[in-house]
């Protein structure tokens, strides 16, 4: 931990009450300690800034992915909030940048058009497959067998001019399940790897302190019914998809 690099991005808190703290996690910041990362994690930053050692995450978000994460500060409330995610009662929406290219037929699993216009690289698409993650192997793999991963993929309504000119498109992703690297694996299986992905389709070495070219995948929104107030809670990330490979908040937040 003495060589742990500092991650030079803020961790904005966008909501808090007596039970939870909601953050807009930046790219590269781990949700919780793992491997060489300890103090440079969202969990330790929150515990130190609030002076509360009982804070824990209700769910996780990959280190390379930016966006909304919920932490529970009340130990008695942990179970209720964690069950929202375990029971898939929290509605998640992601956005990503990936190539503008014909959709490839995956080697395994199924791909189905949800369009009334028929099949043929027409969005929205439904991708279903079996994803497995072996301990100590960084990449997750798809294999034949019982489906355990399900994603709806759409072309985003708004396509920024600079993104289109660079040969990319913005996609909106609706995960129905939560397997490790599910969205990255499913996009790659269609021949549409997410911009800035160091794992798919090929492993690329990156220095631990290289924070350039972030993965262009954002947990854009999260919605759930609060188990205590029964109010519908909705949160939106302010991070912008950026074809230039930077990590920044939207202009409205600068």
N, C-alpha and C positions, 0 to 999 in steps of 0.2 A: 504493500500500500504506500510505501514511501515514494515509489515512482509513479503513482497514479496521476495521470495528467488532469489538469483542470479543464472542464468543459465550459467554454466561454459563452454560454447562452443562459438567459434568464429563464426562470420558471414562473410564469404568471399564474396567480390564483384568481380564478374568475368567479368563484362562488364559495361561500362557507356558511355553515350553520352549526348547531350544537352536535350534529351527528357526522357530517361529512365535509370534506374540502375537495373542491374540483379544480384541477389545474389544466392548463394548455401546454402540454409537454413539448419541448423542442426536439428536433432531430438530434440524435447521438446521445441523449441523456437516458441512461437506464432507468427503468421504473424502480427497481430495488437492487441491493447489492448482489453482484454475481461476478465470479472470476476476479479480475483485477480492479473492478469498480466497487467502491465502497462509499466514500464521502461524496463523490461526484455522481450521485443518484437522486432521483426525485424524492424517494423516501427519506433519506438522511437530510436533504435540504429542508424538507418540511418539518421534520422533527426538531431540527436546530432552530429554524426561524420561528416556529410556534412554541418551542420549549415543551413539547408534548411527546413523550416516549411511546405512547400507546398507538400512535398513528400507524395504520397499515393500508395497503392498497386493497380495494374491493375487486380489482381485476388487474390485468397486465397489458402493457403495450410494448411491442418490440423496441429495443434501443434505437434502431434506425428510423422508426416511424414517429412522426409528430402527431399531436392532437390531444383529444380529451381523455383524461384519466380521473377516476374517482377514488379518493382515499377516505377511510373511515377513522374518525378520531375518538369515537365513543366505543370502548371495548364491548359494552352490552349490545351495541347495534351491529357489530361485525357480521353476525350470522345472517341477519335480514338482508343487508346490502349485498353480501357475497352470493346469497341464493338468487338474487335478481339476475346475476350474470351466469351462475351455474345452471339455472333453469331457463336461460335464454329469454328472460322477460325484459331485458334491456335491448332497445332497438338501436343498432349501430349503422352508420353510413360512412363509407370511406370514399376518398377521391385519389386518383393517381394520374400520372402522365406515362403514356406508353406509345410505341410507334403507331403511326397511321399505316396499316398494312393489312393485307387479307388475313382473315382468321384461319389458322391451321387446324386440321383435325387432330385432336389429342390421341396419344398412343393407347390410353386406357381411360376408363370411365365414360361418361356421356356428355354430350353437348347438345342443347336443344334451343331453338329459337322460340322466343315468346312473342314474336311479332305476328300480327294478323296477316302480314304480307308473305309469309312463308319462310323457309330456311334458305340460308346462303349468306353467311356473314352479316346477317341482319340483326341489329340489336333491338331490344334487350335479349341477352342470352342467359341460359341457365347451365352452369357447369357443376357436375357432380362427379366425384371420384373418391378413391381411398388414398389418404395421405398418412404416411408413417414417418416418425422421427426417431432415429436410433441414437441412443446416448453416445456422446463424444463425436458424432458426425454432424457437422454444422448444417448441411443441407437436409431439408425434408424431401421425401421421395413419394412419388405416386406408384402404386402397384395394383394389379388386378385384385379383386375381392370386394367384400361388402363396403358399400359407400359410407364414408363417415365425414365427408366435407362437401358443402353445398354453398354455392355463391351465385348471386344474380349480378350480371354485368351489363351496364348501360353506357352509351355515349352520353357524356354530360351535355346539358342543354346549352351551356355557355362554353364556347371554344375561342379563347383569346387568340388574336391575330398572330402574335409572336410564336405561340405554340404551334399553330397550323403551319406557319412559314418554316419552322424548324423540322417539320415532318412528324410531329407528334399530335396526339389527341388527348383530351381530358376524358377520363372514364369515371363513372360513379359505380361503386361496388357495395353490394348488400350481402354481407356474410350471414348465412343461416346457421352456420356452425362456427366453432372457434378453434380449429386445429392450428398447430404451430406453422407459421409462414403460409397459411392457407391462401391468402390473396396473392401473394407473390408467386406461389407455385401454380395457382390456377391461371393467372395472367401469362406466365411463361409457357404453360402447356398449350396456349392458343397461339404461340409465336409472337406474343406481345409483352416481352419482359418490361417491368417497370423501370423507368429511367433512374439511374444511380444505384441499381441493385448490384451489390458485390457478390451475391450468391447464385443468382439465376440469370441466364442459363449456366454461367461458369463462375467458379470461385476466383475472385480477384483479391490479391493481398492489398491491404491498406494499413498504413501506420496508425497506431492508436490515437495519435494526436493530429491526424489529418481529418479536418472537419469540412473539407471542400466536397462539392458534388453530393449533397445529401440525397437519400432515397426519396423520390417524389411520390410518397404515399402518406396521406394524412387521414387520421381518424376525425372526419369532418364534423360529425354530430353524434350526440348520444341522448337518448330519451328513455325515461322510465317513470313509473308511478312510485312516488316515495312511499315506503312501507309504513311510515309514521303519520304523515300528513295526508296521504292519498292524493297529493297534488301531482300533476304531470310535470316532471322536470325535464327541461330541454336545454342542451348546451351546444354551442357552436365553436369550433376552432377558428382562430383568426390567422392561422398560417396559410401562406399563399403557395400554390403550385408555381414553380419557377423553372422554365426551360433552360435558364442560364446556369442552373446548378447551385443556387444560393439558398440559404435558409433564412426566411424573413417573415415577419408578420405583415398582414395586409395593410394597405395604405390608411385604412380607417383607424388603425391602431397605432400608427406612428406619430 
